[in-house]
């Protein structure tokens, strides 16, 4: 399909798309919409930013137009579950935008951080579309403000993030309350075993769609890393803001406390900034996002979870103030820039404790990121090329709650290995290697650093990362930066 008119969508929907200047469907839309219009269950693999929301919102709105009926009290005809407040809000806004000429059309948003009684009143007469986070939805169900017995279509968006955030049990509770006869649209950026199992439980003979975003998404991102000391990061961020030509910059930290600290440091240096994370009220988050969208705020500091669902055009730079300990999070972070055909810049700071994270990222994306060394010195070993270190699992450090796990070793690095963790107000610990022995110097350290000793054994080196080959990571293709291409218009 090369045009939205080819799908046979209802005239009010096509009129809204024309007003939004949308013309050509994205790959996920071209594959998903025909199946969804047929009433098929769908399992889709697609990253944020591929146009996924329109791929399920448009056929759902078409179903509502063609099957007009009054929703039952406290009920919804369509239920959309998403992991975060911001993403839920954007999904609800998309339904309202694409359905602006469908009247009546009641779209309700049920998320935490705002008074629940207001949402209960919004559900009292019934709605066509309910967009919700799992926790707030269950709260509404438990106080008998929402009934799920009339749901005709269920959408589960970003299922892998639901797993990471511990929502799988809540999702199973919700699904158990739904009618057996329904259409289910299931989307995830990746498909780990537990998510595949969940999809198998929820879906009936699903159509499978999987897309890779245009390689220009990453070709247009100029990636670089600056090797530094942790204490030097605040000054380094100020230097970046002074030297780079920035429209809007999204700065990622590992913890909520770290985000607030960066805001204070920047304001002392004369750079107005704001933070968005789970400790902020919904009103605060919406106000800050609104300022970031309209350009009155140019510097936004965020944690990974809070940034999920931020879809703001004009983000020229992404700065990883703290490197993520999960390589896929790096993919999601830098994908916030270079949208809608624009160029983007991704700059990452890497201190000694993050060397292993950098190696994991480079090995995963199969790119050796250009590095500049601005460390003040020291005896610790610098970051090795992407192929010289292989852990037997991914790093799952949790700086926010004070628990960090060192990498699992199944062999040796030449010389002395490090298993450093950094926690805030909690207890760090070093996992035992799966094979061989490890001597730990330091044991448990409260709210500070833990240094592992030497790792003994034999580790098989990973294949060296290529510099000219691309790789698909959860539907995103990583390639070297290439020439610009014309901007195209499509719903996000």
Secondary structure, DSSP 8 states (H G I E B T S, - for coil): --SGGGGT--HHHHHHHHHTT--S--HHHHHHHHHHHTT--EEEE--TTSSHHHHHHHHHHHHHHHS-----TTBEEEEEE-SSHHHHHHHHHHHHHHTTTSSS--EEEE-TTS-HHHHHHHHTT-EEEEEE-HHHHHHHHHTTS-B-TT--EEEE--HHHHHHTT-HHHHHHHHHHS-SS-EEEEEESS--HHHHHHHHHH-SS-EEEE----THHHHTEEEEEEE--GGGHHHHHHHHHHHS--S-EEEE-SSHHHHHHHHHHHHHTT---EEESTTS-HHHHHHHHHHHHHTS--EEEE-HHHHTT---TT--EEEESS--SSHHHHHHHHTTSS-TT--EEEEEEE-GGGHHHHHHHHHHHT----EEE-----SS-----TTS---SS----BGGGTB-B----SS--SS-----EE-SSSEEB----SSS-EEEES--EETSEEEEEEE-S---------SS--EEETTEEE--------------
